[in-house]
């Protein structure tokens, strides 16, 4: 969390490749972010330990450790930080594991810097969005300002993208919502689609609702279309 609304968002770039890392850190600093750059998993853990940033751009291929483990430990420390994983195109399975382990989004190398920066902007902008302060449907209630969620009075802990996803579905409770619409609103409209990101997040939200005692099929799958939040 930023200390005040005027403080520039803090971004941590975790990337061992000197050219990619310095290029990204430099470009993001020019975009107005407060940027730190870690080249190893150990450096990243230390910097996050000092102060949790608003967004972490995490290369999974680090010289001194497993980016997936780092991702999980970052997520344990903060439910609020946005984690965007960067991975080689051949490692989509790793990216999906990272999403399961707490990442909010992933990008494949090679990426176009201008697109990546647009995507980070979108992530950070949405973080500040409050939308309607309260949303509820069926047993689910969301406090958008506090970023808290309850199922039948029992609080559940949602990651940022899970919260946004559930908010869109709850706001449209009883109505079908297209997959493309969810990707556009919760992720980024100008980014090449990977529906795995959406699938993993829906699965995780379903699990959390069910763990809190709600029905497994609260979020119904509409084959070839999208999802619907059931109100009954
Ligand atoms: Ca690397």
py3Dmol code that shows the C-alpha trace and the ligand (Angstrom):
import py3Dmol

protein = """\
ATOM      1  CA  UNK A   1       0.000   0.000   0.000  1.00  0.00           C
ATOM      2  CA  UNK A   2       1.206   3.479  -0.746  1.00  0.00           C
ATOM      3  CA  UNK A   3       1.636   5.675   2.292  1.00  0.00           C
ATOM      4  CA  UNK A   4      -0.473   8.396   0.758  1.00  0.00           C
ATOM      5  CA  UNK A   5      -2.545   8.766  -2.353  1.00  0.00           C
ATOM      6  CA  UNK A   6       0.130  10.995  -3.881  1.00  0.00           C
ATOM      7  CA  UNK A   7       3.073   8.660  -3.342  1.00  0.00           C
ATOM      8  CA  UNK A   8       4.254   7.055  -6.581  1.00  0.00           C
ATOM      9  CA  UNK A   9       3.506   3.323  -6.775  1.00  0.00           C
ATOM     10  CA  UNK A  10       6.458   1.172  -5.739  1.00  0.00           C
ATOM     11  CA  UNK A  11       7.504  -1.475  -8.235  1.00  0.00           C
ATOM     12  CA  UNK A  12      10.059  -4.201  -7.651  1.00  0.00           C
ATOM     13  CA  UNK A  13      11.646  -5.678 -10.782  1.00  0.00           C
ATOM     14  CA  UNK A  14      13.105  -9.144 -10.128  1.00  0.00           C
ATOM     15  CA  UNK A  15      15.219 -10.039 -13.143  1.00  0.00           C
ATOM     16  CA  UNK A  16      18.727 -11.472 -13.391  1.00  0.00           C
ATOM     17  CA  UNK A  17      19.287 -10.475 -17.030  1.00  0.00           C
ATOM     18  CA  UNK A  18      21.196  -7.203 -16.871  1.00  0.00           C
ATOM     19  CA  UNK A  19      19.886  -5.757 -20.141  1.00  0.00           C
ATOM     20  CA  UNK A  20      16.257  -6.683 -19.553  1.00  0.00           C
ATOM     21  CA  UNK A  21      16.389  -5.631 -15.893  1.00  0.00           C
ATOM     22  CA  UNK A  22      18.048  -2.263 -16.426  1.00  0.00           C
ATOM     23  CA  UNK A  23      15.831  -1.535 -19.424  1.00  0.00           C
ATOM     24  CA  UNK A  24      12.663  -2.256 -17.478  1.00  0.00           C
ATOM     25  CA  UNK A  25      13.752  -0.508 -14.292  1.00  0.00           C
ATOM     26  CA  UNK A  26      14.771   2.567 -16.293  1.00  0.00           C
ATOM     27  CA  UNK A  27      11.554   2.690 -18.318  1.00  0.00           C
ATOM     28  CA  UNK A  28       9.376   2.236 -15.229  1.00  0.00           C
ATOM     29  CA  UNK A  29      11.271   4.954 -13.359  1.00  0.00           C
ATOM     30  CA  UNK A  30      10.613   7.287 -16.302  1.00  0.00           C
ATOM     31  CA  UNK A  31       6.936   6.326 -16.062  1.00  0.00           C
ATOM     32  CA  UNK A  32       6.997   7.794 -12.556  1.00  0.00           C
ATOM     33  CA  UNK A  33       7.227   4.686 -10.390  1.00  0.00           C
ATOM     34  CA  UNK A  34       9.558   4.241  -7.473  1.00  0.00           C
ATOM     35  CA  UNK A  35      11.550   1.296  -8.784  1.00  0.00           C
ATOM     36  CA  UNK A  36      13.850  -1.202  -7.106  1.00  0.00           C
ATOM     37  CA  UNK A  37      15.644  -3.890  -9.047  1.00  0.00           C
ATOM     38  CA  UNK A  38      16.689  -7.245  -7.603  1.00  0.00           C
ATOM     39  CA  UNK A  39      18.840  -9.652  -9.619  1.00  0.00           C
ATOM     40  CA  UNK A  40      18.504 -12.649  -7.365  1.00  0.00           C
ATOM     41  CA  UNK A  41      15.810 -14.349  -5.362  1.00  0.00           C
ATOM     42  CA  UNK A  42      17.711 -13.529  -2.159  1.00  0.00           C
ATOM     43  CA  UNK A  43      17.893  -9.820  -3.055  1.00  0.00           C
ATOM     44  CA  UNK A  44      14.191  -9.796  -3.857  1.00  0.00           C
ATOM     45  CA  UNK A  45      13.289 -11.476  -0.556  1.00  0.00           C
ATOM     46  CA  UNK A  46      15.395  -8.932   1.334  1.00  0.00           C
ATOM     47  CA  UNK A  47      13.827  -5.949  -0.461  1.00  0.00           C
ATOM     48  CA  UNK A  48      10.300  -7.273   0.092  1.00  0.00           C
ATOM     49  CA  UNK A  49      11.228  -7.858   3.735  1.00  0.00           C
ATOM     50  CA  UNK A  50      12.243  -4.207   4.066  1.00  0.00           C
ATOM     51  CA  UNK A  51       9.063  -2.897   2.562  1.00  0.00           C
ATOM     52  CA  UNK A  52       6.374  -4.624   0.501  1.00  0.00           C
ATOM     53  CA  UNK A  53       6.015  -2.866  -2.878  1.00  0.00           C
ATOM     54  CA  UNK A  54       2.745  -2.245  -4.706  1.00  0.00           C
ATOM     55  CA  UNK A  55       3.674  -4.444  -7.647  1.00  0.00           C
ATOM     56  CA  UNK A  56       6.323  -7.072  -8.303  1.00  0.00           C
ATOM     57  CA  UNK A  57       7.442  -8.066 -11.776  1.00  0.00           C
ATOM     58  CA  UNK A  58       8.925 -11.485 -11.141  1.00  0.00           C
ATOM     59  CA  UNK A  59      11.119 -13.389 -13.582  1.00  0.00           C
ATOM     60  CA  UNK A  60      10.734 -17.088 -12.767  1.00  0.00           C
ATOM     61  CA  UNK A  61      14.168 -18.032 -14.074  1.00  0.00           C
ATOM     62  CA  UNK A  62      16.483 -16.760 -11.336  1.00  0.00           C
ATOM     63  CA  UNK A  63      20.024 -17.965 -10.684  1.00  0.00           C
ATOM     64  CA  UNK A  64      19.671 -18.681  -6.987  1.00  0.00           C
ATOM     65  CA  UNK A  65      16.330 -20.243  -6.457  1.00  0.00           C
ATOM     66  CA  UNK A  66      12.862 -21.085  -7.461  1.00  0.00           C
ATOM     67  CA  UNK A  67      10.778 -18.115  -8.545  1.00  0.00           C
ATOM     68  CA  UNK A  68       7.666 -20.095  -7.624  1.00  0.00           C
ATOM     69  CA  UNK A  69       8.814 -20.408  -4.022  1.00  0.00           C
ATOM     70  CA  UNK A  70       9.627 -16.736  -3.913  1.00  0.00           C
ATOM     71  CA  UNK A  71       6.171 -15.953  -5.295  1.00  0.00           C
ATOM     72  CA  UNK A  72       4.511 -18.047  -2.585  1.00  0.00           C
ATOM     73  CA  UNK A  73       6.545 -16.440   0.197  1.00  0.00           C
ATOM     74  CA  UNK A  74       5.780 -12.940  -1.113  1.00  0.00           C
ATOM     75  CA  UNK A  75       2.080 -13.826  -1.182  1.00  0.00           C
ATOM     76  CA  UNK A  76       2.270 -15.116   2.371  1.00  0.00           C
ATOM     77  CA  UNK A  77       3.632 -11.769   3.440  1.00  0.00           C
ATOM     78  CA  UNK A  78       1.050  -9.663   1.632  1.00  0.00           C
ATOM     79  CA  UNK A  79      -2.339 -10.357   0.095  1.00  0.00           C
ATOM     80  CA  UNK A  80      -2.379  -6.882  -1.452  1.00  0.00           C
ATOM     81  CA  UNK A  81       0.777  -6.743  -3.562  1.00  0.00           C
ATOM     82  CA  UNK A  82       0.180  -7.382  -7.280  1.00  0.00           C
ATOM     83  CA  UNK A  83       2.529 -10.101  -8.548  1.00  0.00           C
ATOM     84  CA  UNK A  84       3.087 -10.362 -12.309  1.00  0.00           C
ATOM     85  CA  UNK A  85       5.223 -13.333 -13.294  1.00  0.00           C
ATOM     86  CA  UNK A  86       7.486 -13.219 -16.332  1.00  0.00           C
ATOM     87  CA  UNK A  87       8.372 -16.497 -17.950  1.00  0.00           C
ATOM     88  CA  UNK A  88       9.868 -17.960 -21.119  1.00  0.00           C
ATOM     89  CA  UNK A  89       7.318 -18.925 -23.707  1.00  0.00           C
ATOM     90  CA  UNK A  90       8.070 -22.609 -23.275  1.00  0.00           C
ATOM     91  CA  UNK A  91       7.232 -22.545 -19.572  1.00  0.00           C
ATOM     92  CA  UNK A  92       3.506 -21.968 -19.593  1.00  0.00           C
ATOM     93  CA  UNK A  93       3.049 -24.783 -17.081  1.00  0.00           C
ATOM     94  CA  UNK A  94       5.265 -22.858 -14.670  1.00  0.00           C
ATOM     95  CA  UNK A  95       3.203 -19.733 -15.196  1.00  0.00           C
ATOM     96  CA  UNK A  96       0.031 -21.635 -14.349  1.00  0.00           C
ATOM     97  CA  UNK A  97       1.698 -23.018 -11.213  1.00  0.00           C
ATOM     98  CA  UNK A  98       2.669 -19.471 -10.305  1.00  0.00           C
ATOM     99  CA  UNK A  99      -0.976 -18.392 -10.645  1.00  0.00           C
ATOM    100  CA  UNK A 100      -1.956 -21.257  -8.366  1.00  0.00           C
ATOM    101  CA  UNK A 101       0.760 -20.142  -5.959  1.00  0.00           C
ATOM    102  CA  UNK A 102      -0.445 -16.587  -5.680  1.00  0.00           C
ATOM    103  CA  UNK A 103       0.565 -14.633  -8.796  1.00  0.00           C
ATOM    104  CA  UNK A 104      -2.068 -12.303 -10.260  1.00  0.00           C
ATOM    105  CA  UNK A 105      -1.013 -12.443 -13.868  1.00  0.00           C
ATOM    106  CA  UNK A 106       1.763 -13.636 -16.107  1.00  0.00           C
ATOM    107  CA  UNK A 107       3.521 -12.444 -19.236  1.00  0.00           C
ATOM    108  CA  UNK A 108       5.540 -14.508 -21.683  1.00  0.00           C
ATOM    109  CA  UNK A 109       8.988 -13.582 -22.935  1.00  0.00           C
ATOM    110  CA  UNK A 110       9.705 -12.066 -25.318  1.00  0.00           C
ATOM    111  CA  UNK A 111       7.315  -9.214 -24.535  1.00  0.00           C
ATOM    112  CA  UNK A 112       7.019  -5.752 -26.014  1.00  0.00           C
ATOM    113  CA  UNK A 113       8.060  -3.278 -23.307  1.00  0.00           C
ATOM    114  CA  UNK A 114       5.352  -0.814 -24.288  1.00  0.00           C
ATOM    115  CA  UNK A 115       2.675  -3.493 -23.829  1.00  0.00           C
ATOM    116  CA  UNK A 116       4.115  -4.656 -20.563  1.00  0.00           C
ATOM    117  CA  UNK A 117       4.134  -1.111 -19.213  1.00  0.00           C
ATOM    118  CA  UNK A 118       0.533  -0.578 -20.307  1.00  0.00           C
ATOM    119  CA  UNK A 119      -0.401  -3.747 -18.495  1.00  0.00           C
ATOM    120  CA  UNK A 120       1.364  -2.718 -15.285  1.00  0.00           C
ATOM    121  CA  UNK A 121      -0.371   0.649 -15.452  1.00  0.00           C
ATOM    122  CA  UNK A 122      -3.700  -1.124 -15.753  1.00  0.00           C
ATOM    123  CA  UNK A 123      -2.911  -3.331 -12.746  1.00  0.00           C
ATOM    124  CA  UNK A 124      -1.935  -0.381 -10.588  1.00  0.00           C
ATOM    125  CA  UNK A 125      -4.874   1.734 -11.716  1.00  0.00           C
ATOM    126  CA  UNK A 126      -7.362  -1.001 -10.892  1.00  0.00           C
ATOM    127  CA  UNK A 127      -5.805  -1.391  -7.482  1.00  0.00           C
ATOM    128  CA  UNK A 128      -6.999   2.112  -6.700  1.00  0.00           C
ATOM    129  CA  UNK A 129     -10.490   1.545  -8.067  1.00  0.00           C
ATOM    130  CA  UNK A 130     -13.097   1.269  -5.418  1.00  0.00           C
ATOM    131  CA  UNK A 131     -16.253   0.891  -7.491  1.00  0.00           C
ATOM    132  CA  UNK A 132     -19.500   0.728  -5.546  1.00  0.00           C
ATOM    133  CA  UNK A 133     -18.518   0.531  -1.877  1.00  0.00           C
ATOM    134  CA  UNK A 134     -20.640  -2.526  -1.114  1.00  0.00           C
ATOM    135  CA  UNK A 135     -21.748  -5.397  -3.300  1.00  0.00           C
ATOM    136  CA  UNK A 136     -23.794  -8.388  -2.324  1.00  0.00           C
ATOM    137  CA  UNK A 137     -25.683 -11.273  -3.871  1.00  0.00           C
ATOM    138  CA  UNK A 138     -26.786 -14.570  -2.387  1.00  0.00           C
ATOM    139  CA  UNK A 139     -24.606 -15.239   0.655  1.00  0.00           C
ATOM    140  CA  UNK A 140     -21.667 -13.180  -0.642  1.00  0.00           C
ATOM    141  CA  UNK A 141     -20.906  -9.651   0.471  1.00  0.00           C
ATOM    142  CA  UNK A 142     -17.966  -7.520  -0.679  1.00  0.00           C
ATOM    143  CA  UNK A 143     -16.637  -4.362   0.915  1.00  0.00           C
ATOM    144  CA  UNK A 144     -14.807  -2.728  -1.957  1.00  0.00           C
ATOM    145  CA  UNK A 145     -13.126  -0.003   0.056  1.00  0.00           C
ATOM    146  CA  UNK A 146     -11.729  -2.333   2.665  1.00  0.00           C
ATOM    147  CA  UNK A 147     -11.204  -5.091   0.085  1.00  0.00           C
ATOM    148  CA  UNK A 148     -12.919  -7.595   2.356  1.00  0.00           C
ATOM    149  CA  UNK A 149     -15.291 -10.397   1.481  1.00  0.00           C
ATOM    150  CA  UNK A 150     -17.742 -12.513   3.441  1.00  0.00           C
ATOM    151  CA  UNK A 151     -19.705 -15.651   2.707  1.00  0.00           C
ATOM    152  CA  UNK A 152     -22.745 -15.983   4.951  1.00  0.00           C
ATOM    153  CA  UNK A 153     -21.076 -13.755   7.539  1.00  0.00           C
ATOM    154  CA  UNK A 154     -17.794 -15.658   7.426  1.00  0.00           C
ATOM    155  CA  UNK A 155     -14.867 -13.657   6.125  1.00  0.00           C
ATOM    156  CA  UNK A 156     -12.767 -15.116   3.332  1.00  0.00           C
ATOM    157  CA  UNK A 157      -9.372 -13.907   2.153  1.00  0.00           C
ATOM    158  CA  UNK A 158      -9.223 -13.128  -1.542  1.00  0.00           C
ATOM    159  CA  UNK A 159      -6.210 -12.096  -3.578  1.00  0.00           C
ATOM    160  CA  UNK A 160      -6.592  -8.836  -5.529  1.00  0.00           C
ATOM    161  CA  UNK A 161      -7.597 -10.423  -8.842  1.00  0.00           C
ATOM    162  CA  UNK A 162      -9.923 -12.872  -7.127  1.00  0.00           C
ATOM    163  CA  UNK A 163     -11.653  -9.987  -5.406  1.00  0.00           C
ATOM    164  CA  UNK A 164     -12.066  -8.091  -8.673  1.00  0.00           C
ATOM    165  CA  UNK A 165     -13.311 -11.178 -10.491  1.00  0.00           C
ATOM    166  CA  UNK A 166     -15.877 -11.945  -7.810  1.00  0.00           C
ATOM    167  CA  UNK A 167     -16.944  -8.280  -7.732  1.00  0.00           C
ATOM    168  CA  UNK A 168     -17.740  -8.339 -11.464  1.00  0.00           C
ATOM    169  CA  UNK A 169     -19.717 -11.579 -11.119  1.00  0.00           C
ATOM    170  CA  UNK A 170     -21.595 -10.442  -8.001  1.00  0.00           C
ATOM    171  CA  UNK A 171     -22.428  -7.090  -9.608  1.00  0.00           C
ATOM    172  CA  UNK A 172     -24.006  -9.064 -12.474  1.00  0.00           C
ATOM    173  CA  UNK A 173     -25.522 -11.735 -10.209  1.00  0.00           C
ATOM    174  CA  UNK A 174     -27.989 -13.969 -12.025  1.00  0.00           C
ATOM    175  CA  UNK A 175     -26.723 -12.853 -15.412  1.00  0.00           C
ATOM    176  CA  UNK A 176     -24.293 -14.536 -17.779  1.00  0.00           C
ATOM    177  CA  UNK A 177     -20.925 -12.813 -18.031  1.00  0.00           C
ATOM    178  CA  UNK A 178     -18.729 -13.463 -21.048  1.00  0.00           C
ATOM    179  CA  UNK A 179     -15.179 -14.727 -20.533  1.00  0.00           C
ATOM    180  CA  UNK A 180     -13.865 -11.920 -22.731  1.00  0.00           C
ATOM    181  CA  UNK A 181     -15.609  -9.341 -20.591  1.00  0.00           C
ATOM    182  CA  UNK A 182     -14.026 -10.740 -17.424  1.00  0.00           C
ATOM    183  CA  UNK A 183     -10.593 -10.745 -19.057  1.00  0.00           C
ATOM    184  CA  UNK A 184     -11.080  -7.169 -20.218  1.00  0.00           C
ATOM    185  CA  UNK A 185     -12.310  -5.820 -16.917  1.00  0.00           C
ATOM    186  CA  UNK A 186     -10.155  -7.758 -14.494  1.00  0.00           C
ATOM    187  CA  UNK A 187      -6.995  -8.090 -16.566  1.00  0.00           C
ATOM    188  CA  UNK A 188      -6.240  -6.084 -19.656  1.00  0.00           C
ATOM    189  CA  UNK A 189      -8.203  -5.414 -22.799  1.00  0.00           C
ATOM    190  CA  UNK A 190      -5.150  -4.950 -25.006  1.00  0.00           C
ATOM    191  CA  UNK A 191      -3.286  -8.062 -24.008  1.00  0.00           C
ATOM    192  CA  UNK A 192      -3.225 -11.349 -25.885  1.00  0.00           C
ATOM    193  CA  UNK A 193      -5.623 -13.693 -24.181  1.00  0.00           C
ATOM    194  CA  UNK A 194      -4.658 -16.580 -22.028  1.00  0.00           C
ATOM    195  CA  UNK A 195      -7.819 -18.061 -20.649  1.00  0.00           C
ATOM    196  CA  UNK A 196      -5.778 -20.144 -18.191  1.00  0.00           C
ATOM    197  CA  UNK A 197      -5.364 -17.051 -16.043  1.00  0.00           C
ATOM    198  CA  UNK A 198      -9.134 -16.725 -15.797  1.00  0.00           C
ATOM    199  CA  UNK A 199      -9.708 -20.460 -15.245  1.00  0.00           C
ATOM    200  CA  UNK A 200      -7.191 -20.631 -12.406  1.00  0.00           C
ATOM    201  CA  UNK A 201      -8.706 -17.617 -10.662  1.00  0.00           C
ATOM    202  CA  UNK A 202     -12.283 -18.872 -11.013  1.00  0.00           C
ATOM    203  CA  UNK A 203     -11.221 -22.251  -9.619  1.00  0.00           C
ATOM    204  CA  UNK A 204      -9.554 -20.584  -6.669  1.00  0.00           C
ATOM    205  CA  UNK A 205     -12.572 -18.372  -5.877  1.00  0.00           C
ATOM    206  CA  UNK A 206     -14.868 -21.415  -6.089  1.00  0.00           C
ATOM    207  CA  UNK A 207     -12.636 -23.268  -3.658  1.00  0.00           C
ATOM    208  CA  UNK A 208     -12.677 -20.387  -1.199  1.00  0.00           C
ATOM    209  CA  UNK A 209     -16.469 -20.035  -1.377  1.00  0.00           C
ATOM    210  CA  UNK A 210     -16.897 -23.771  -0.827  1.00  0.00           C
ATOM    211  CA  UNK A 211     -14.363 -23.803   2.018  1.00  0.00           C
ATOM    212  CA  UNK A 212     -16.500 -21.152   3.699  1.00  0.00           C
ATOM    213  CA  UNK A 213     -19.521 -23.442   3.438  1.00  0.00           C
ATOM    214  CA  UNK A 214     -21.077 -22.183   0.209  1.00  0.00           C
ATOM    215  CA  UNK A 215     -22.047 -24.365  -2.752  1.00  0.00           C
ATOM    216  CA  UNK A 216     -19.386 -25.480  -5.212  1.00  0.00           C
ATOM    217  CA  UNK A 217     -21.419 -24.317  -8.186  1.00  0.00           C
ATOM    218  CA  UNK A 218     -22.125 -20.798  -6.921  1.00  0.00           C
ATOM    219  CA  UNK A 219     -20.198 -19.653  -9.981  1.00  0.00           C
ATOM    220  CA  UNK A 220     -21.743 -21.667 -12.802  1.00  0.00           C
ATOM    221  CA  UNK A 221     -19.774 -22.427 -15.944  1.00  0.00           C
ATOM    222  CA  UNK A 222     -21.611 -21.578 -19.151  1.00  0.00           C
ATOM    223  CA  UNK A 223     -19.875 -23.664 -21.730  1.00  0.00           C
ATOM    224  CA  UNK A 224     -18.546 -21.668 -24.667  1.00  0.00           C
ATOM    225  CA  UNK A 225     -19.682 -18.412 -23.070  1.00  0.00           C
ATOM    226  CA  UNK A 226     -18.513 -17.623 -19.587  1.00  0.00           C
ATOM    227  CA  UNK A 227     -19.835 -17.681 -16.041  1.00  0.00           C
ATOM    228  CA  UNK A 228     -22.878 -16.782 -13.998  1.00  0.00           C
ATOM    229  CA  UNK A 229     -23.083 -16.057 -10.270  1.00  0.00           C
ATOM    230  CA  UNK A 230     -26.084 -17.971  -8.959  1.00  0.00           C
ATOM    231  CA  UNK A 231     -28.223 -16.064  -6.486  1.00  0.00           C
ATOM    232  CA  UNK A 232     -30.336 -18.858  -5.026  1.00  0.00           C
TER     233      UNK A 232
END
"""
ligand_1 = """\
1
CA
Ca 16.088 -15.007 -15.914
"""
view = py3Dmol.view(width=600, height=400)
view.addModel(protein, "pdb")
view.setStyle({"model": 0}, {"cartoon": {"style": "trace"}})
view.addModel(ligand_1, "xyz")
view.setStyle({"model": 1}, {"stick": {}})
view.zoomTo()
view.show()
